[in-house]
Amino acid sequence: MAREGRLENCLAIHRTLAEAGLWMRVQHGHLVICDGYDHNRHR
């Protein structure tokens, strides 16, 4: 998508992830993409 010129800035990246039901956050010092799967709920 970046090569196609559709991801021009950070807001575009957040919007694209949100449309797919994903979001970014910092976890243990790393930027990760989350999908809402609750690991604690499915043990």
Secondary structure, 3 states (H helix, E strand, C coil): CCCCCCCCCHHHHHHHHHHCCCEEEEECCEEEEECCCCCCCCC
